[in-house]
Amino acid sequence: MTENNSHILVVDDELSMRELLEYMLTKEGYQITCAGTGRQAIDLLEKGTYDLLLCDIKLGDISGLDVLRASMKNNPDTVVILISAFATTETAVEAMNAGAYDYVPKPFDKDELIQTIARALDLRTIEHEKQQLDDQLKENMHFGQLVGNSPAMSHIYKMIEQVARTRTNVLITGESGTGKELIALAIHRQSDRCDQPFVVINCGGIPETLMESELFGHKKGSFTGATNDKKGLFEIADKGTIFLDEIGELSLPIQVKLLRAVQEKVFKPVGGNKDISVDIRIVSATNKNLEKEVISGGFREDLFYRLNVIEIKVPPLRERKADLRSLAQHFLEKYSKEMGKEITKFSSYAIDLLRKYDFPGNIRELENLLERSVALSTTNIILPDSLALSLHKRRWIEGFQDRRFDLDDVSRGVELDAILEDIERAYLKKALDCRNGNKNKAAELLGISFRSLRYRLDKLNIDK
């Protein structure tokens, strides 16, 4: 038996089910209290506190939804899981809207129910820790639109706080879509230049022929089409911060001209003969490995060392999955408000589905996904079917046959649940294909019951 201090209230009007759940959960180390009626459960909830409420929705006297509402009223911190043999999407939505963590259909798989309970209690602990950290961050720092309290992000927050009030150049590195510009903006807003301009230059989005003029400005008549004097972005950013995004995309000739501006804060406009001095803070960002670019001759070594006085490395989303739920909730609230919808939360299976995807496009891809999901959702809760992940799910299934599992990967860390679900998904799909979609025959191929097959198809969101 494992040790666990969590106290669970089990509510079911069937004695045999209460005894089964009590035996199962006591064996897992939980402290169990049972109630045979809804009113008895409400009385217990009014007198004591519980970490988790596991309640059947069909009770002899009142509905499990009434018990859920009483629990939310008396102790909102109690995590609630409802179970029922009469599972429908409408009932699931109603339960989740009332505050349930999850809705589990009967017959349930014992191991899967235990895992769901463990995840729910883990989430409860994480939410408490997150709230404490949020309160601490609100007292000490303000980081604008940056979201996440994973160890990696906490380290970045500390670095922002340390470097913001210096004049030191900062290089932010990381994959595309990881939020490098938001970190640059946070540095600016924490600095003593926060009331001055924050100027963004996308070095990969400006043609090379226009880059010098965009950076440093030009004088009237300096080239065809230069009908007036024009200030460059370096001059516009005077007294503030200039953010050089995608710095690795600059050509070598432009790098030469940029070096003096970075080094001395002095430059000449195109066609001009007088130096212009500026007081600016320079923050750069790249998704390239600039050290390798220096070695290959694609980036100037002297410019690299001028820009890279302090480096802030931003991890990809797949390495900070602890932040995924808070990021997803942030975008859910953002786009629900923009679209005039009242979508407030995710089902646990929807969150699990997001966690099992690696998001190669990082936070930008997650934001795009949730914008589409909010737009397509017909309920006020995000269920697995609401997520526009069909393309990604097809990739997982189609790519399974080429997947190789290497036990040496274990030493570097793996996600066992994701691997096992990939295998289960592939076998279910194959069995259905072999029997032309006939679920009874597919269940026979797999050696499981029809109910078990239907439960697994629903759990893995496999189209039937």
Secondary structure, DSSP 8 states (H G I E B T S, - for coil): ------EEEEE-S-HHHHHHHHHHHHHTT-EEEEESSHHHHHHHHHH---SEEEEESS-SSS-HHHHHHHHHHH-TTSEEEEEESS--HHHHHHHHHTT-SEEEESS--HHHHHHHHHHHHHHHHHHHHHHHHHHHHHHH---TT----SHHHHHHHHHHHHHTTS---EEEE--TTS-HHHHHHHHHHHSTTTTS-EEEEETTSS-HHHHHHHHHEE-TTSSTT--S-EE-HHHHTTTSEEEEETGGG--HHHHHHHHHHHHHSEE--BT--S-EE---EEEEEESS-HHHHHHHTSS-HHHHHHH-SEEEE---GGG-GGGHHHHHHHHHHHHHHHTT----EE-HHHHHHHHTS--TTHHHHHHHHHHHHHHH--SSEE-GGGS--HHHHHHHHHHGGG----GGGGGG---HHHHHHHHHHHHHHHHHHHTTT-HHHHHHHHT--HHHHHHHHHHTT---
